[in-house]
Amino acid sequence: MTETAARLLIVDDKEQMREVLRKFLLAEGYEVETAENAAEALRKFEKGNIDLVLSDIRMPGMDGNELLAQILQFDKNAIVILMTAFGSIEAAVGAIKQGATDYISKPFQMEEVLLRLSRALKERKLEKRVADLEQQLSQKESPTGKIIGTSQPMKKLRQIIERVAPLNDTVLIKGETGTGKELVARALHEGSLRNDKPFVALDCSSIPETLIESELFGYERGAFTGANQARQGLFETVENGTLFLDEIESLSIAVQAKLLRVLQERNFRRVGGRKDLNFKARIVSATNQDLEKLIEEGTFRRDLYYRFAVIPINVPALREHREDIPGLILHLLKKRAENPHEMPKIKPEAMEMLIAHDWQGNVRELENVVSYISALGGEVIDVGDLPILGSKIKKNAETGELLPLAEIEKSHILQAFDATNRNRVQTAKLLGIDRRTLYNKLRQYGFDENE
């Protein structure tokens, strides 16, 4: 339901008011029907295709409150905004409690009407996305149930996973940092015939080059200084489950050559060993780099690339499926909330800013923002409660220039530091960074270890 295509029903016993509203809203791109009394309005509403009802309260016969009750009885999710020249706080509260979406007091500016209509339609659109997400999350049986999103790119991703999961071929998952590549790998494992066997994940960039071979292949006693007893590597412990190798672009050429042999021969040797061991697991790998470019640069083997990428899967960046952002935010808020009924409500203006943000860090960055607003926000989240996003569009009050990224980062870190009463462990967790990075930043900003 888009604002420009929304179909409105205006209900007012005064012809002049109906016509003024009709002409104005037609000019704004809405489709408009009118009714001079509640009975006529109810007949038109029951025919369907009405997205929003804008009704006066004071009308002869059935008034606006009675009309509201009849409409909600027919459709409990209907959007109804009431107008009255006798507005008061009591009347507004009563109408909202009865189920009205909003309330406008006469006399009003046409721009105010337009704003209220736009906001109501946007909120309903978000509610529909949330409802779709909740339905998706309730389907726990599917291996792809944890991959959230109702957009076309995410539907396509789930379809590919469901088709590829039962196969034994190697899979290469491509995607930017923070898009959820390990989640895709786990879904492939859960959807396979190996799902009762181990799923083992290794971040190749986190293991020093001197240790990666021992980590993957294991080693025999005496293979090197300190090898006092034999040790199994991941190729053995994974048995015939799934081995997930993340950030494979960081592997050295020497390790790449040994991995190529494993994939070709389906066997390997421990470091310092002479016996070939069979390898039965499925390998799923992932990268956030352009491997074909690395091949041209000579830092990644072309033959290994073809072995890894028998079936390539691309995970879309968050900015490529922005329509899923409201649902993802709901899911993340629910995960953090002790009581789901006490989750903060995000105003449409704030949600628009979240949807419009570039999200270079993808879902991982979104998780950090949700953690921030969960910890520091109130019951209602407005634009001002999004310091990371809000500060990026603010300008220096004196020069009128955009604030440098370093100043934005400093402001955000110090706000989080103060919010946790200067607890470094909690601040690092809130910001989603490691403690060493936080300590270095705080030292840069003039805080010593004892503050």
C-alpha positions, 0 to 999 in steps of 0.5 A: 500500500503506497501513499500515492495509490491509497484510496481514501473515504471522506465522511462529512455532512458539510458539502463544502468541507468534503469538496475542499478535502477531496480536491486537495487530496486528489491533487496530492495523488490520493484516490478519493471517495466521499460520503455525506453521512455515516450510513453511506460511508459504511456501505462504501467501506463494506464494498472494500478497497478503502485504505483510510477513512477520514470522518467528522465526529459531529454528524446527524444520525450516526455520528463519527464514534458510532461509525468508527465502532461499526468499521472496526467491527467489520475490519479491526485493522481499519485506519480511521482518523476522526475530525471535530470542531469541538476537540479536547484532550478528553475527546481525543483520548476517548477516540484513540481508546475506542480504536481511532488511528488519529484525531484532528481538531478543526480548524486545521491546516491542510498540511496537517491533514496530509501529515496525519494521513501520511503517518497513519499509512506508513505506520500501517505499512510497517505493521504489515511488514512486522506481521509478515515477519512474525509469521515467517519466524513462527515457521521454525521447522524450515532450515532457512527460518532464521534467515529473516526477510520478505523481500524478493532478494531474501526469498530468492536466497532462501530458495537457493539454500533449500535447493543446494542444501541436500547436495554434497557439492562445495559452496562458496558464499559471497557477501559483504562483511556483516551480511550473515554468511555464517547464518547461510552456511548453518542453514545449508548444514541444517537442510542437508542429510548431514544435519545430525553431524557436527557443524564446525566454523573457522575464521581463517583470518583469526589464525596466524599463518604459522598455526593454520595448518595445525588447526586444519590438519592436526599434528603428530607428536614431535612434529614441531617444538611443543608438540608433546602429543598428537592432536586432531585438526578440524578435518578430523573433528568435523567427521562427515559433517560440514566444515565452514571456512570463513574469509578464505582470501586470507589463506596463504598460497602454501595452505591453499595448495594443501587445501586443493589437494584435500579437495581433489584427493579427499584425504590429508595428512597431519602435520609431521604425519605419513599416513593419509586420512580420509576426509568425508565432510562437506566444505562450505567457504565464504569471502567478502573479497573479489576472489577473481581480482585476487586471482589476477593479482596472484594472491589466490589460486584459480584452481582452488577457486573453482574447487571452492565455488562449485556452487556460488551463493551471493548474500545481498547487502542490507541496502539491497533489501531495505524493505526488510529493515523494519522486520529485522529491527523488530526481531533484534528488539525482541531478542534484547527485550526481557518483556516483548510487550515492553519493546520501544516503539519506533516513530515513522520518521526514525524508521525512515532514517533507519531504512535510508541509512547506507548500512556499510556494516550491514546486519552487524551494524544494524545489531549495534544500533538496535543495542544502542537504542535498546539500552539508551532509548525510551518507550518511543524512539524518535530521530533524536534517539539515533545519534549515529545516524542523526549525527551523520546528517548534522552540520557544524553549527558555526561553519555549516559544514558536515561533521568529520567522521572522526568527530561523529565516532568520538561523540558516539563512543563518549555517549556510550561511555557515559551511558554505562557509567564509564564501564569499559567492558559494558561500553565495548559490548554496547558498541560491538567492538573489542576492549582493546579497540575501545581502550585505544580510542579512549586513550586517544580521547584523553582518558587513562586506564584508571578513569 
